[in-house]
Amino acid sequence: MSAPPDWGQPREKSVTWYDPMIGAEAGREMTGLDYLQAMIDGVLPPPPIAGLLGMMPISAETGHATFVWTPDESVYNPIGLVHGGMVCTLLDSVAGCAVQTTLPAGVAYTSVEIKINYLRPVHGHTGELTAHGWVTKPGRQIAFAEGDVRDSNGKVVATASSTCLILPAAPVG
């Protein structure tokens, strides 16, 4: 048996999150915009995925949502770049939350389709990314949104178009 290669010291990343039902229950009684603003203001906890990935909403207004995320090497793919799925998750989140800002209390959404265009590679040293999502057509059953992700120099690294299904709020639990 040969000796293992020298991989250096393992790196670690700690993940914390809050009870997701706190926000889910409160969100049933709030408009989508009020719910996102409560998260931004720290009145409601962020969803667990925000803790896992480190992405945070920073602004919301009707039809628009903005998140920030700073990638690191823990999300590298085998060729030494940030995995495209991470950027896709960021775009899916910001486009969906843009749709959420248009919804009344008791109404939810889910993504049914997303198309991503990757324009530039993202590295762990790229720095903070800003994702902006906006609604192109709200609806009672289907809504359409778009989004982009920009690096700290304002260069677009990826774009998306998304379709969301609008549905009555699901039971919490």
Backbone as CSV, one residue per row, in Angstrom:
resi,resn,N_x,N_y,N_z,CA_x,CA_y,CA_z,C_x,C_y,C_z
1,MET,0.840,-1.175,0.000,0.000,0.000,0.000,0.890,1.245,0.000
2,SER,0.591,2.187,-0.881,1.415,3.391,-0.953,0.932,4.432,0.056
3,ALA,1.829,5.325,0.406,1.479,6.399,1.339,0.542,7.389,0.650
4,PRO,-0.405,7.999,1.398,-1.307,8.989,0.782,-0.531,10.229,0.363
5,PRO,-1.037,10.938,-0.637,-0.347,12.162,-1.059,-0.383,13.205,0.061
6,ASP,0.504,14.155,-0.025,0.527,15.227,0.966,-0.530,16.267,0.587
7,TRP,-1.659,16.197,1.256,-2.755,17.118,0.979,-2.721,18.336,1.882
8,GLY,-1.761,18.423,2.768,-1.723,19.542,3.699,-2.759,19.340,4.800
9,GLN,-2.980,20.370,5.571,-3.931,20.306,6.674,-5.362,20.477,6.164
10,PRO,-6.295,19.703,6.696,-7.692,19.884,6.281,-8.207,21.245,6.757
11,ARG,-9.108,21.797,5.984,-9.740,23.064,6.343,-11.136,22.774,6.861
12,GLU,-11.675,23.685,7.648,-13.012,23.490,8.212,-13.854,24.740,8.007
13,LYS,-15.155,24.515,8.036,-16.108,25.606,7.931,-17.264,25.262,8.860
14,SER,-17.617,26.174,9.716,-18.705,25.956,10.656,-19.999,26.528,10.083
15,VAL,-21.093,25.803,10.255,-22.390,26.243,9.759,-23.352,26.354,10.932
16,THR,-24.009,27.495,11.036,-25.047,27.681,12.052,-26.305,28.183,11.368
17,TRP,-27.438,27.875,11.964,-28.708,28.362,11.440,-29.726,28.391,12.559
18,TYR,-30.839,29.040,12.274,-31.918,29.187,13.234,-33.091,28.322,12.813
19,ASP,-33.989,28.082,13.733,-35.184,27.283,13.477,-35.929,27.873,12.281
20,PRO,-36.040,27.140,11.175,-36.689,27.702,9.987,-38.188,27.902,10.154
21,MET,-38.795,27.243,11.122,-40.235,27.378,11.296,-40.621,28.727,11.889
22,ILE,-39.689,29.393,12.571,-39.984,30.728,13.109,-40.336,31.672,11.967
23,GLY,-39.480,31.713,10.954,-39.744,32.567,9.807,-40.909,32.081,8.967
24,ALA,-41.006,30.769,8.771,-42.082,30.220,7.942,-43.454,30.534,8.528
25,GLU,-43.584,30.396,9.823,-44.875,30.677,10.464,-45.204,32.168,10.404
26,ALA,-44.228,33.011,10.697,-44.460,34.459,10.655,-44.765,34.907,9.234
27,GLY,-44.087,34.309,8.262,-44.261,34.691,6.868,-45.649,34.445,6.320
28,ARG,-46.371,33.529,6.909,-47.735,33.232,6.441,-48.681,34.409,6.668
29,GLU,-48.340,35.259,7.630,-49.203,36.390,7.984,-48.704,37.713,7.416
30,MET,-47.616,37.681,6.647,-46.996,38.908,6.133,-46.968,38.899,4.615
31,THR,-46.994,40.081,4.024,-46.772,40.133,2.573,-45.345,39.669,2.309
32,GLY,-45.078,39.269,1.091,-43.731,38.835,0.742,-42.697,39.920,0.959
33,LEU,-43.041,41.150,0.623,-42.108,42.264,0.815,-41.846,42.507,2.300
34,ASP,-42.906,42.492,3.106,-42.727,42.701,4.545,-41.880,41.590,5.162
35,TYR,-42.070,40.370,4.687,-41.307,39.230,5.200,-39.813,39.385,4.902
36,LEU,-39.481,39.704,3.663,-38.068,39.893,3.309,-37.461,41.064,4.074
37,GLN,-38.222,42.150,4.208,-37.702,43.300,4.945,-37.470,42.951,6.411
38,ALA,-38.334,42.118,6.995,-38.147,41.684,8.389,-36.861,40.871,8.528
39,MET,-36.526,40.056,7.523,-35.253,39.325,7.556,-34.073,40.288,7.444
40,ILE,-34.162,41.223,6.526,-33.083,42.197,6.340,-32.859,43.002,7.620
41,ASP,-33.960,43.361,8.291,-33.882,44.163,9.521,-33.511,43.342,10.748
42,GLY,-33.413,42.018,10.616,-33.060,41.169,11.752,-34.211,40.863,12.682
43,VAL,-35.432,41.158,12.257,-36.621,40.845,13.054,-36.944,39.358,12.945
44,LEU,-36.732,38.792,11.773,-36.914,37.357,11.536,-35.567,36.749,11.163
45,PRO,-35.359,35.481,11.523,-34.094,34.838,11.176,-34.030,34.531,9.680
46,PRO,-32.818,34.499,9.129,-32.672,34.105,7.730,-32.949,32.606,7.594
47,PRO,-33.262,32.144,6.392,-33.473,30.713,6.199,-32.160,29.950,6.360
48,PRO,-32.231,28.653,6.672,-31.006,27.869,6.872,-30.024,27.928,5.707
49,ILE,-30.504,28.011,4.480,-29.587,28.047,3.341,-28.688,29.276,3.390
50,ALA,-29.184,30.374,3.971,-28.354,31.576,4.104,-27.163,31.302,5.017
51,GLY,-27.394,30.546,6.096,-26.294,30.190,6.985,-25.329,29.210,6.335
52,LEU,-25.877,28.272,5.575,-25.044,27.280,4.916,-24.123,27.919,3.888
53,LEU,-24.665,28.805,3.077,-23.898,29.392,1.983,-23.305,30.752,2.314
54,GLY,-23.833,31.419,3.332,-23.333,32.740,3.685,-23.878,33.851,2.818
55,MET,-24.987,33.601,2.109,-25.580,34.666,1.303,-26.636,35.377,2.143
56,MET,-26.748,36.679,1.937,-27.657,37.471,2.738,-28.421,38.471,1.879
57,PRO,-29.731,38.599,2.121,-30.466,39.667,1.443,-30.072,41.010,2.058
58,ILE,-29.889,42.007,1.218,-29.528,43.334,1.732,-30.556,44.403,1.379
59,SER,-31.387,44.149,0.364,-32.444,45.106,0.060,-33.581,44.406,-0.664
60,ALA,-34.772,44.974,-0.477,-35.969,44.458,-1.141,-36.943,45.612,-1.346
61,GLU,-37.533,45.646,-2.494,-38.634,46.555,-2.790,-39.527,45.810,-3.762
62,THR,-40.709,46.298,-3.998,-41.652,45.573,-4.834,-41.029,45.260,-6.198
63,GLY,-40.925,43.969,-6.482,-40.390,43.501,-7.756,-38.884,43.385,-7.822
64,HIS,-38.181,43.675,-6.722,-36.713,43.647,-6.730,-36.182,43.060,-5.424
65,ALA,-35.075,42.326,-5.527,-34.359,41.833,-4.348,-32.870,41.822,-4.659
66,THR,-32.074,42.118,-3.641,-30.617,42.122,-3.791,-29.987,41.333,-2.657
67,PHE,-29.068,40.449,-3.010,-28.326,39.627,-2.054,-26.834,39.866,-2.262
68,VAL,-26.061,39.577,-1.234,-24.604,39.540,-1.365,-24.107,38.174,-0.906
69,TRP,-22.972,37.769,-1.476,-22.343,36.505,-1.124,-20.863,36.596,-1.445
70,THR,-20.045,36.123,-0.534,-18.611,36.081,-0.770,-18.178,34.622,-0.874
71,PRO,-17.834,34.162,-2.080,-17.419,32.777,-2.254,-16.038,32.529,-1.661
72,ASP,-15.790,31.272,-1.337,-14.458,30.868,-0.881,-14.140,29.498,-1.466
73,GLU,-12.951,29.007,-1.195,-12.508,27.754,-1.819,-13.294,26.533,-1.360
74,SER,-14.101,26.652,-0.312,-14.879,25.492,0.140,-15.942,25.092,-0.876
75,VAL,-16.209,25.943,-1.861,-17.206,25.617,-2.884,-16.566,25.458,-4.264
76,TYR,-15.273,25.147,-4.281,-14.583,24.897,-5.540,-15.027,23.579,-6.162
77,ASN,-15.025,23.560,-7.479,-15.236,22.321,-8.222,-13.868,21.675,-8.474
78,PRO,-13.798,20.538,-9.161,-12.511,19.859,-9.363,-11.473,20.635,-10.172
79,ILE,-11.883,21.675,-10.903,-10.898,22.417,-11.700,-10.460,23.719,-11.022
80,GLY,-10.823,23.915,-9.751,-10.332,25.057,-8.996,-11.096,26.353,-9.188
81,LEU,-12.372,26.252,-9.546,-13.251,27.417,-9.667,-14.460,27.213,-8.766
82,VAL,-15.126,28.308,-8.419,-16.373,28.191,-7.668,-17.363,27.422,-8.534
83,HIS,-17.985,26.418,-7.940,-18.950,25.586,-8.668,-20.103,26.446,-9.179
84,GLY,-20.466,26.255,-10.432,-21.549,27.029,-11.038,-22.865,26.874,-10.313
85,GLY,-23.058,25.742,-9.646,-24.290,25.533,-8.894,-24.460,26.523,-7.760
86,MET,-23.357,27.021,-7.227,-23.435,28.017,-6.159,-23.958,29.340,-6.712
87,VAL,-23.453,29.740,-7.864,-23.915,30.970,-8.500,-25.370,30.798,-8.936
88,CYS,-25.723,29.620,-9.418,-27.104,29.322,-9.791,-28.026,29.429,-8.571
89,THR,-27.587,28.895,-7.433,-28.384,28.979,-6.209,-28.597,30.430,-5.813
90,LEU,-27.565,31.227,-5.925,-27.686,32.652,-5.618,-28.701,33.317,-6.552
91,LEU,-28.632,33.020,-7.832,-29.571,33.602,-8.792,-30.990,33.088,-8.596
92,ASP,-31.143,31.816,-8.311,-32.465,31.260,-8.041,-33.083,31.944,-6.827
93,SER,-32.272,32.179,-5.813,-32.760,32.814,-4.590,-33.177,34.260,-4.833
94,VAL,-32.357,35.011,-5.517,-32.649,36.428,-5.709,-33.812,36.635,-6.687
95,ALA,-33.910,35.812,-7.709,-35.039,35.923,-8.639,-36.333,35.527,-7.936
96,GLY,-36.286,34.432,-7.173,-37.475,33.999,-6.433,-37.911,35.019,-5.399
97,CYS,-36.954,35.608,-4.709,-37.310,36.616,-3.702,-37.853,37.884,-4.349
98,ALA,-37.401,38.211,-5.557,-38.001,39.336,-6.279,-39.481,39.056,-6.524
99,VAL,-39.805,37.825,-6.916,-41.203,37.437,-7.090,-41.930,37.507,-5.739
100,GLN,-41.271,37.031,-4.691,-41.892,37.034,-3.368,-42.323,38.443,-2.949
101,THR,-41.566,39.455,-3.335,-41.915,40.820,-2.945,-43.240,41.286,-3.529
102,THR,-43.759,40.578,-4.524,-45.024,40.964,-5.166,-46.219,40.211,-4.604
103,LEU,-45.982,39.294,-3.651,-47.050,38.400,-3.194,-47.736,38.907,-1.929
104,PRO,-49.060,38.708,-1.862,-49.781,39.063,-0.642,-49.553,38.013,0.450
105,ALA,-49.975,38.317,1.652,-49.871,37.375,2.761,-50.612,36.085,2.407
106,GLY,-50.059,34.959,2.832,-50.696,33.670,2.612,-50.448,33.067,1.248
107,VAL,-49.631,33.703,0.421,-49.335,33.201,-0.920,-47.839,32.904,-0.989
108,ALA,-47.516,31.768,-1.612,-46.122,31.335,-1.703,-45.733,31.174,-3.175
109,TYR,-44.496,30.792,-3.401,-44.008,30.538,-4.759,-43.009,29.394,-4.702
110,THR,-42.768,28.812,-5.844,-41.672,27.861,-5.987,-41.108,27.994,-7.391
111,SER,-39.824,27.788,-7.522,-39.186,27.853,-8.833,-39.594,26.636,-9.652
112,VAL,-39.924,26.864,-10.912,-40.225,25.739,-11.795,-39.214,25.635,-12.933
113,GLU,-38.499,26.736,-13.185,-37.502,26.692,-14.250,-36.518,27.837,-14.034
114,ILE,-35.259,27.577,-14.343,-34.261,28.641,-14.320,-33.234,28.351,-15.411
115,LYS,-32.834,29.403,-16.100,-31.792,29.299,-17.121,-30.674,30.246,-16.722
116,ILE,-29.463,29.723,-16.695,-28.297,30.490,-16.271,-27.334,30.652,-17.443
117,ASN,-26.759,31.831,-17.553,-25.646,32.081,-18.467,-24.460,32.491,-17.611
118,TYR,-23.390,31.703,-17.670,-22.157,32.015,-16.948,-21.250,32.803,-17.888
119,LEU,-20.846,33.989,-17.471,-20.078,34.871,-18.337,-18.603,34.984,-17.957
120,ARG,-18.307,34.799,-16.655,-16.936,34.903,-16.165,-16.738,33.867,-15.068
121,PRO,-15.522,33.374,-14.919,-15.263,32.439,-13.821,-15.267,33.167,-12.470
122,VAL,-15.622,32.438,-11.438,-15.613,32.981,-10.078,-14.625,32.159,-9.266
123,HIS,-13.770,32.850,-8.534,-12.749,32.225,-7.690,-13.019,32.566,-6.229
124,GLY,-12.322,31.888,-5.347,-12.401,32.212,-3.933,-11.867,33.590,-3.623
125,HIS,-11.031,34.135,-4.482,-10.473,35.474,-4.279,-11.221,36.547,-5.067
126,THR,-12.345,36.190,-5.696,-13.128,37.154,-6.475,-13.664,38.267,-5.579
127,GLY,-13.951,37.938,-4.326,-14.524,38.925,-3.416,-16.031,38.867,-3.421
128,GLU,-16.629,39.858,-2.787,-18.082,39.867,-2.632,-18.786,39.986,-3.974
129,LEU,-19.806,39.150,-4.143,-20.669,39.200,-5.318,-21.999,39.823,-4.908
130,THR,-22.577,40.590,-5.808,-23.893,41.177,-5.570,-24.844,40.641,-6.626
131,ALA,-25.944,40.072,-6.147,-26.964,39.527,-7.051,-28.216,40.391,-6.952
132,HIS,-28.744,40.756,-8.103,-29.969,41.545,-8.157,-30.987,40.770,-8.975
133,GLY,-32.187,40.636,-8.432,-33.274,39.989,-9.151,-34.415,40.964,-9.344
134,TRP,-35.110,40.852,-10.469,-36.234,41.727,-10.730,-37.317,40.955,-11.471
135,VAL,-38.554,41.323,-11.207,-39.703,40.685,-11.831,-39.927,41.314,-13.199
136,THR,-40.048,40.466,-14.215,-40.349,40.964,-15.556,-41.842,40.855,-15.863
137,LYS,-42.529,39.906,-15.206,-43.980,39.796,-15.334,-44.533,39.106,-14.094
138,PRO,-45.219,39.865,-13.244,-45.874,39.221,-12.101,-47.104,38.468,-12.589
139,GLY,-47.634,37.630,-11.766,-48.833,36.910,-12.166,-49.523,36.256,-10.982
140,ARG,-50.748,35.788,-11.231,-51.502,35.087,-10.170,-51.148,33.608,-10.127
141,GLN,-50.691,33.042,-11.265,-50.338,31.624,-11.302,-48.866,31.403,-11.645
142,ILE,-48.337,32.218,-12.524,-46.943,32.118,-12.952,-46.356,33.530,-12.940
143,ALA,-45.113,33.636,-12.485,-44.403,34.923,-12.528,-43.043,34.690,-13.164
144,PHE,-42.536,35.709,-13.822,-41.251,35.629,-14.497,-40.303,36.663,-13.905
145,ALA,-39.055,36.251,-13.727,-38.050,37.149,-13.156,-36.714,36.928,-13.851
146,GLU,-35.862,37.908,-13.723,-34.505,37.824,-14.228,-33.557,38.248,-13.126
147,GLY,-32.284,37.974,-13.345,-31.301,38.384,-12.356,-29.913,38.401,-12.939
148,ASP,-29.023,39.085,-12.229,-27.618,39.026,-12.592,-26.772,39.037,-11.334
149,VAL,-25.548,38.570,-11.489,-24.560,38.580,-10.420,-23.375,39.380,-10.925
150,ARG,-22.927,40.309,-10.081,-21.794,41.166,-10.445,-20.685,41.036,-9.414
151,ASP,-19.450,41.131,-9.899,-18.316,41.107,-8.977,-18.130,42.489,-8.363
152,SER,-17.117,42.630,-7.527,-16.911,43.896,-6.819,-16.534,45.047,-7.743
153,ASN,-16.160,44.741,-8.981,-15.870,45.779,-9.977,-17.074,46.103,-10.850
154,GLY,-18.214,45.474,-10.548,-19.422,45.718,-11.321,-19.540,44.899,-12.584
155,LYS,-18.597,43.978,-12.820,-18.662,43.142,-14.017,-19.659,42.004,-13.801
156,VAL,-20.493,41.771,-14.801,-21.485,40.702,-14.720,-20.776,39.363,-14.867
157,VAL,-20.991,38.460,-13.914,-20.393,37.131,-13.981,-21.407,36.076,-14.413
158,ALA,-22.718,36.355,-14.215,-23.750,35.404,-14.626,-25.095,36.120,-14.694
159,THR,-25.977,35.589,-15.536,-27.345,36.099,-15.639,-28.306,34.921,-15.564
160,ALA,-29.567,35.229,-15.281,-30.577,34.174,-15.194,-31.939,34.686,-15.630
161,SER,-32.743,33.774,-16.111,-34.174,34.019,-16.275,-34.874,32.880,-15.548
162,SER,-35.948,33.224,-14.851,-36.601,32.262,-13.962,-38.113,32.322,-14.114
163,THR,-38.730,31.177,-13.941,-40.180,31.069,-13.916,-40.574,30.512,-12.559
164,CYS,-41.533,31.162,-11.912,-41.990,30.725,-10.595,-43.484,30.425,-10.635
165,LEU,-43.860,29.362,-9.962,-45.255,28.990,-9.804,-45.779,29.656,-8.541
166,ILE,-46.907,30.335,-8.642,-47.524,30.998,-7.497,-48.566,30.032,-6.934
167,LEU,-48.536,29.832,-5.605,-49.433,28.878,-4.983,-49.848,29.314,-3.587
168,PRO,-50.957,28.787,-3.119,-51.348,29.113,-1.743,-50.257,28.641,-0.786
169,ALA,-50.125,29.335,0.315,-49.100,28.978,1.295,-49.272,27.525,1.725
170,ALA,-48.157,26.818,1.738,-48.155,25.410,2.167,-48.266,25.367,3.685
171,PRO,-48.805,24.285,4.208,-48.825,24.134,5.666,-47.406,24.162,6.205
172,VAL,-47.229,24.803,7.355,-45.915,24.864,7.978,-45.629,23.541,8.668
173,GLY,-44.385,23.067,8.495,-44.009,21.833,9.197,-43.366,20.844,8.390
